[in-house]
Amino acid sequence: MQTFLNKRLFKMKTFNFFAKMLFVMSAVVLSACSDNGDDNSGGGGGTTEQILFGDGTQIGNGDQEFTIKESHTLKKGTYVLKGWVYVDAGATLTIEPGTIIKGDKATKAALIVQRGGKIMAEGSATAPIIFTSNQAKGSRKPGDWGGVILLGKAKNNGNVMTIEGGPNADHGGSDDTDNSGVLSYVRIEFAGYPFKEDQEINGLTLGSVGSGTKLDHIQVSYSNDDSYEWFGGTVSAKYLVAYHGWDDDFDTDNGFSGKLQFLLSVRHPKIADYSLSNGFESDNNKDGVATTPFTSAVFSNVTFIGPIGQDASFANTTQYITGGDMFPDNGSKLGTFQAAMHIRRNSRLNCFNSVAVGFPVGLILDNEKGTTQTAATDGNLKLQNLYFAGMTILGSDINKNYLDQLSTDGKTISDAGKPSFSSTFFRLTANNNKVYDNISDLKLKQPNSLIASPSYAPSADSPLLGAAAFTDAALQSGFDKVSYVGAFASDAAADNWLAGWTNFDPQNTTY
């Protein structure tokens, strides 16, 4: 009997030991994600939802349907994002400053914030939140992982729409003040995995995101598609950087109507997309139909640094544009550069107080679908107080055409003896735009991303200083009334909003 009792006692102690160990291990895994004080029972018998796996540093389980259904706080640390991770309606994912999230290449990782869900990613200048590649330093490429997608309930001109790129996620509604959370002091690097041909997620994709959302101090680098793309919505933003992207830098579609100020776009002269890469690409919708709300976003104080002038041997050909060390060999196709601004398909984009240098074409107002030129003539599309320098030609009216000749249909030359509508409109006295033959005429400090210490700010004697104007009605609210054209007043510490949180060499950074 005593032997039996001793064996029973040993078994009970063993069971209790393993039970305690299981409890401790579960607590460790779940402690990295606190519940923010929310009730996280989730209807699952009172157990807290698990979003971290393995050793507690893996977000998602690696498939393309993982959904965060409850609110969690991701403590400061380094994590690997695996598969498609959705933040569901009613849930909030909070990410602490200084957190690093690495997208997994094998599972095509992406973070998708659904309509009604929120992300609270509020870093700081000294502790930015970083989304980057999980590949080793020195071997990172554009398209190593998917990207970040925010979806909201604001209006677009296509009703409820499925976001491009592959995720099973909708956006759109009637709440223009909808709040999808915060992205502040955030970097997104090496995103844009092509899930199918011509179906890449952008670095940062915004679908019908409402004005209650806060976007500022965001850098997207080496995206394998557009750096930023807005599909409808009303969200505004300040202090955005698009660095060495593959396709377009700032793409606006489907009735986007936000206000944006202080943006920097920098091209790498060897990286361009098959579809032709632009600074702005703007559509009302893919068919150019005059549906409302129109794409009518208002931009001010943008600096576009094109490929020309950064490399003395630059040639806008696929023999030169090779992708260099950043060619991902993932199905993406290299192409050539096109325009600083390509506005088409009934877009009514507005841009003020901005500077663009070194593109094959300055401006394309494209009438192939819709009546974009009429919108410009009628004052519904405003391009004012813009400074262009070092363009091969000032304007073209036809996509993929590098001739400054008049076209009214966006397909054929109407009159080869007349300059394009685009260049004529740009030079209208009322628009107060300026054209310089040479980039150096603008007296930017060091506008070359290929040198060790570039500076995209104006020198003290630059014509950009004191040249801004904020008299147009579109600029009366939501904009800082600064005196300078472009994104910077100078490169002095007090004026340098890039300081501390940006990174222009993520390939060689140890994360």
Residue pairs with C-beta under 8 A, 6 or more apart in sequence:
28 56
29 50
29 52
29 53
29 56
30 48
30 50
30 52
31 56
31 75
32 52
32 56
32 57
32 74
32 75
32 77
33 51
33 52
33 72
33 73
33 74
33 75
34 72
34 73
34 75
35 48
35 70
35 71
35 72
35 73
36 71
36 72
36 73
36 92
36 94
38 70
38 71
40 48
40 49
40 70
40 71
41 47
42 48
42 49
42 69
42 70
48 70
49 68
49 69
49 70
49 72
51 59
51 60
51 68
51 72
51 85
52 58
52 59
52 79
53 59
53 60
53 61
53 82
57 77
57 78
57 79
57 80
58 79
58 80
58 82
59 74
59 79
59 80
59 81
59 82
59 85
59 101
60 66
60 81
60 82
60 83
60 84
60 85
60 107
60 109
61 82
61 83
62 82
62 83
62 104
62 107
63 83
63 84
63 107
64 83
64 84
64 107
64 108
65 83
65 84
65 86
65 168
66 83
66 84
66 85
66 86
67 85
67 86
67 87
67 88
68 85
68 86
68 87
68 88
68 91
68 93
68 117
69 88
69 90
69 91
70 91
71 91
71 92
71 93
71 94
72 91
72 92
72 93
72 94
73 94
73 95
73 96
74 93
74 94
74 95
74 96
74 99
75 96
75 99
76 96
76 97
76 98
76 99
76 127
77 99
77 100
78 99
78 100
78 101
78 102
78 511
79 99
79 100
79 101
79 102
80 101
80 102
80 103
80 104
80 109
80 134
81 101
81 102
81 103
81 104
81 109
81 110
81 111
81 131
81 134
81 145
82 104
82 107
82 109
83 104
83 107
83 108
83 109
84 108
84 109
84 110
84 112
84 146
84 167
85 109
85 110
85 111
85 112
86 112
86 113
86 114
86 117
86 167
86 169
87 93
87 111
87 112
87 113
87 114
87 117
87 118
87 119
88 114
88 116
88 117
89 114
89 115
89 116
89 117
90 116
90 117
91 117
91 118
92 117
92 118
92 119
92 120
92 181
93 113
93 117
93 118
93 119
93 120
94 119
94 120
94 121
95 101
95 119
95 120
95 121
95 129
96 129
97 122
97 123
97 124
97 127
97 128
97 129
97 185
98 123
98 127
98 128
98 129
99 123
99 129
99 130
100 129
100 130
100 132
100 511
101 111
101 129
101 130
101 131
101 132
102 132
102 133
102 134
102 145
102 511
103 109
103 110
103 131
103 132
103 133
103 134
103 144
103 145
103 146
103 147
103 190
103 191
104 134
104 145
105 133
105 134
105 135
105 144
105 145
105 193
108 145
108 146
108 193
108 195
109 134
109 145
109 146
110 145
110 146
110 147
110 148
110 149
110 167
110 193
110 201
111 119
111 131
111 146
111 147
111 148
111 149
112 149
112 151
112 163
112 167
112 169
113 119
113 148
113 149
113 150
113 151
113 180
113 181
114 151
114 169
115 151
115 152
115 153
115 169
115 170
115 171
115 172
115 173
115 208
116 153
117 151
117 180
118 179
118 180
118 181
119 150
119 180
119 181
119 182
119 183
120 181
120 182
121 129
121 181
121 182
121 183
121 184
121 186
122 129
122 182
122 184
122 185
123 129
123 184
123 185
123 186
123 217
123 501
124 185
124 501
125 185
125 217
125 499
125 500
125 501
126 500
126 501
127 185
128 185
128 186
128 187
128 217
128 500
128 501
129 185
129 186
129 187
130 186
130 187
130 189
130 511
131 148
131 186
131 187
131 188
131 189
131 191
132 140
132 187
132 188
132 189
132 190
132 506
132 511
133 140
133 141
133 144
133 145
133 189
133 190
134 144
134 145
135 141
135 144
135 190
137 507
137 508
137 509
137 510
137 511
138 507
138 508
140 189
140 190
140 222
140 506
140 507
141 190
141 222
141 326
141 327
141 328
141 329
141 330
142 190
142 191
142 192
142 222
142 223
142 224
142 245
142 246
142 271
142 326
142 328
142 332
143 190
143 191
143 192
143 193
143 194
143 200
143 224
143 246
143 328
143 330
143 332
144 190
144 191
144 193
144 328
145 190
145 191
145 193
146 165
146 191
146 192
146 193
146 195
146 201
147 165
147 188
147 191
147 192
147 193
147 201
147 202
147 203
147 204
147 205
147 223
148 183
148 188
148 191
148 203
148 204
148 205
149 163
149 165
149 167
149 169
149 201
149 204
149 205
149 206
149 207
150 180
150 181
150 183
150 204
150 205
150 206
150 207
150 209
150 213
151 163
151 169
151 170
151 171
151 180
151 207
151 208
151 209
152 171
152 173
152 175
152 178
152 179
152 180
152 206
152 207
152 208
152 209
152 210
152 213
152 233
152 235
153 171
153 172
153 173
153 174
153 175
153 178
153 208
153 210
154 172
154 173
154 175
154 176
154 177
154 178
154 208
154 209
154 210
154 211
154 232
154 233
154 234
154 235
155 172
155 173
155 174
155 176
155 208
155 232
155 233
155 234
155 255
155 293
156 171
156 172
156 207
156 208
156 231
156 232
156 233
156 254
156 255
156 256
156 293
157 232
157 254
157 255
157 284
157 285
157 291
157 292
157 293
157 294
157 295
158 172
158 232
158 254
158 255
158 285
158 291
159 172
160 170
160 171
160 172
160 173
161 170
161 171
161 172
161 207
161 208
161 231
161 232
161 254
162 168
162 169
162 170
163 169
163 170
163 171
163 205
163 207
163 231
164 199
164 205
164 231
165 195
165 199
165 200
165 201
165 202
165 205
166 195
166 196
166 199
166 201
167 201
169 207
171 207
171 208
171 209
171 231
171 232
171 233
172 207
172 208
172 232
173 208
175 210
176 210
176 211
176 234
177 210
177 211
177 212
177 234
178 208
178 209
178 210
178 211
178 212
178 213
179 210
179 212
179 213
180 209
180 210
180 212
180 213
180 235
181 213
181 214
182 213
182 214
182 215
183 204
183 214
183 215
183 216
183 218
184 214
184 215
184 216
184 217
184 218
185 216
185 217
185 501
186 217
186 218
186 219
187 218
187 219
187 220
187 221
187 501
187 502
187 503
187 506
188 203
188 204
188 218
188 219
188 220
188 221
188 223
189 220
189 221
189 222
189 503
189 506
190 221
190 222
190 223
190 224
190 506
191 201
191 202
191 203
191 220
191 223
191 224
192 200
192 201
192 202
192 203
192 223
192 224
192 225
192 246
193 200
193 201
193 224
193 330
194 200
194 224
194 225
194 330
194 331
194 332
195 201
197 331
200 224
200 225
200 332
201 225
202 223
202 225
202 226
202 227
202 228
202 229
202 251
203 220
203 221
203 223
203 225
203 226
203 227
203 228
203 242
203 245
204 218
204 220
204 227
204 228
204 229
205 229
205 231
206 228
206 229
206 230
206 231
206 233
206 235
207 231
207 232
207 233
208 231
208 232
208 233
209 230
209 233
209 234
209 235
210 233
210 234
210 235
211 234
211 235
211 236
211 258
213 235
215 235
215 236
215 237
215 238
215 240
216 237
216 238
216 239
217 238
217 239
217 497
217 501
218 237
218 239
218 240
218 241
219 240
219 241
219 243
219 501
219 502
219 503
220 227
220 228
220 240
220 241
220 242
220 243
220 245
221 241
221 243
221 244
221 245
221 503
221 504
221 506
222 243
222 244
222 245
222 246
222 326
222 506
222 507
223 242
223 245
223 246
223 247
224 246
224 328
224 330
224 332
225 245
225 246
225 247
225 273
226 245
226 247
226 248
226 249
226 250
226 251
226 281
227 242
227 243
227 245
227 248
227 249
227 250
227 265
228 240
228 242
228 249
228 250
228 251
229 248
229 251
229 252
229 253
230 251
230 252
230 253
230 256
230 258
230 297
231 253
231 254
231 256
232 253
232 254
232 255
232 256
232 293
233 255
233 256
233 257
233 258
234 256
234 257
234 258
235 258
236 258
236 259
236 260
236 478
237 258
237 260
238 260
238 261
238 262
239 262
239 263
239 497
240 250
240 260
240 262
240 263
240 264
241 263
241 264
241 265
241 266
241 498
241 502
242 249
242 250
242 263
242 264
242 265
242 266
243 264
243 266
243 449
243 504
244 266
244 267
244 268
244 271
244 326
244 449
245 267
245 271
245 277
246 271
246 272
246 273
246 277
246 332
247 273
247 275
247 277
248 273
248 277
248 278
248 279
248 280
248 281
248 342
249 265
249 267
249 278
249 279
249 280
249 304
250 260
250 263
250 265
250 279
250 280
250 281
250 299
250 302
251 280
251 281
251 282
252 280
252 281
252 282
252 283
252 295
252 297
252 347
252 349
253 282
253 283
253 284
253 285
253 286
253 295
254 283
254 284
254 285
254 295
255 284
255 285
255 291
255 292
255 293
255 294
255 295
255 296
256 295
256 296
256 297
257 293
257 294
257 295
257 296
257 297
258 297
258 298
259 297
259 298
259 477
259 478
259 479
260 297
260 298
260 299
260 300
260 302
261 299
261 300
261 301
261 478
261 479
261 480
262 301
262 480
262 487
262 497
263 299
263 301
263 302
263 303
263 487
264 302
264 303
264 305
264 456
264 487
264 498
265 279
265 302
265 303
265 304
265 305
266 305
266 449
266 456
267 277
267 305
267 306
267 307
267 310
267 337
267 449
268 307
268 310
268 324
268 326
268 449
268 450
269 307
269 308
269 310
269 311
269 314
269 320
269 321
269 450
270 311
270 320
270 321
270 322
270 323
270 324
270 326
271 277
271 321
271 323
271 324
271 326
271 334
272 307
272 321
272 334
272 335
272 336
272 337
273 332
273 333
273 334
273 335
274 332
274 333
274 334
274 335
275 335
276 335
276 336
276 337
276 338
276 399
276 400
277 335
277 336
277 337
277 338
278 337
278 338
278 339
278 340
278 341
278 342
279 302
279 304
279 306
279 339
279 340
279 341
279 356
279 359
280 299
280 339
280 340
280 341
280 342
280 343
280 349
280 351
281 342
281 344
282 295
282 297
282 341
282 342
282 343
282 344
282 347
282 349
283 295
283 344
283 345
283 346
283 347
284 290
284 291
284 294
284 295
284 345
284 346
284 347
284 348
284 370
285 291
285 345
285 346
286 345
287 345
287 369
288 344
288 345
288 346
288 368
288 369
288 370
288 372
289 346
289 370
290 346
290 370
290 371
294 346
294 347
294 348
294 380
295 346
295 347
295 348
295 349
296 348
296 349
296 350
296 380
297 349
297 350
298 350
298 351
298 352
298 474
298 475
298 478
298 479
299 349
299 350
299 351
299 352
299 354
300 351
300 352
300 353
300 354
300 470
300 475
300 479
301 353
301 354
301 468
301 482
301 484
301 485
301 486
301 487
302 351
302 354
302 355
302 356
302 486
302 487
303 354
303 355
303 356
303 456
303 486
303 487
303 488
304 340
304 354
304 355
304 356
304 357
304 359
305 357
305 358
305 447
305 449
305 456
306 337
306 340
306 356
306 357
306 358
306 359
306 360
306 390
307 314
307 316
307 337
307 358
307 359
308 314
308 357
308 358
308 359
308 360
308 390
308 391
308 392
308 439
309 357
309 358
309 390
309 439
309 447
309 448
310 358
310 447
310 448
310 449
310 450
311 450
313 320
314 320
316 336
316 337
316 360
316 392
317 336
318 334
318 335
318 336
321 334
321 335
321 336
321 337
322 334
323 334
325 507
326 507
327 334
336 360
337 359
337 360
338 359
338 360
338 361
338 364
338 399
338 400
339 359
339 360
339 361
339 362
339 363
339 364
339 396
340 356
340 359
340 361
340 362
340 363
340 388
340 391
341 351
341 356
341 362
341 363
341 364
341 383
342 364
342 366
342 399
343 349
343 363
343 364
343 365
343 366
343 372
343 381
344 364
344 365
344 366
344 367
344 368
344 369
344 370
344 372
344 399
344 410
345 366
345 368
345 369
345 370
345 372
346 369
346 370
346 371
346 372
346 375
347 370
347 372
347 375
347 381
348 375
348 380
348 381
349 381
350 381
350 382
350 383
350 474
351 382
351 383
351 384
351 386
352 382
352 383
352 384
352 385
352 386
352 469
352 470
352 472
352 474
352 475
353 385
353 386
353 467
353 468
353 469
353 470
353 482
353 484
353 485
353 486
354 385
354 386
354 387
354 485
354 486
355 386
355 387
355 388
355 389
355 442
355 464
355 485
355 486
356 362
356 386
356 387
356 388
356 389
356 391
357 388
357 389
357 390
357 391
357 439
357 442
357 444
357 447
358 389
358 390
358 391
358 439
359 391
359 392
360 391
360 392
360 393
360 402
361 391
361 392
361 393
361 394
361 395
361 396
361 402
362 388
362 391
362 393
362 394
362 395
362 422
362 423
362 426
362 435
363 383
363 388
363 394
363 395
363 396
363 422
363 423
363 425
363 426
364 395
364 396
364 397
364 398
364 399
364 422
365 372
365 373
365 376
365 381
365 395
365 397
365 421
365 422
365 425
366 372
366 397
366 398
366 399
366 410
367 373
367 397
367 407
367 408
367 409
367 410
367 421
368 398
368 399
368 409
368 410
368 411
369 410
372 381
373 397
373 408
373 421
373 425
375 381
376 383
376 421
376 425
377 425
382 431
382 472
382 474
383 425
383 426
383 431
383 433
384 431
384 432
384 433
384 469
384 472
385 431
385 432
385 433
385 467
385 468
385 469
385 485
386 426
386 431
386 433
386 434
386 485
387 433
387 434
387 436
387 442
387 463
387 464
387 467
387 485
387 486
388 394
388 426
388 433
388 434
388 435
388 436
389 435
389 436
389 437
389 438
389 439
389 441
389 442
390 436
390 437
390 438
390 439
391 435
392 402
393 402
393 403
393 404
393 423
394 404
394 419
394 420
394 422
394 423
394 426
394 427
394 435
395 404
395 419
395 420
395 421
395 422
395 423
395 424
395 425
395 426
396 402
396 403
396 404
396 405
396 420
396 422
397 405
397 406
397 407
397 408
397 410
397 420
397 421
397 422
398 407
398 410
398 411
398 412
398 413
399 410
401 407
403 413
403 420
404 419
404 420
404 423
405 413
405 415
405 416
405 418
405 419
405 420
406 413
406 414
406 415
406 416
406 418
406 419
406 420
406 421
407 413
407 414
407 420
407 421
408 414
408 421
418 424
425 431
426 433
426 435
427 433
427 435
432 469
434 463
436 442
439 447
441 463
442 458
442 462
442 463
442 464
443 458
443 459
443 461
443 462
443 463
443 464
444 455
444 456
444 457
444 458
444 459
444 462
445 455
445 456
445 457
445 458
445 459
445 491
446 453
446 454
446 455
446 456
447 454
447 455
447 456
448 454
449 504
454 504
455 491
456 486
456 487
456 488
457 488
457 489
457 490
457 491
457 495
457 496
458 464
458 465
458 484
458 486
458 488
458 489
458 490
460 490
464 484
464 485
464 486
465 483
465 484
465 485
465 489
466 483
466 484
467 483
467 484
467 485
468 482
468 483
468 484
468 485
470 476
470 479
470 481
475 481
482 489
483 489
488 495
488 496
488 497
489 495
490 496
493 499
503 509
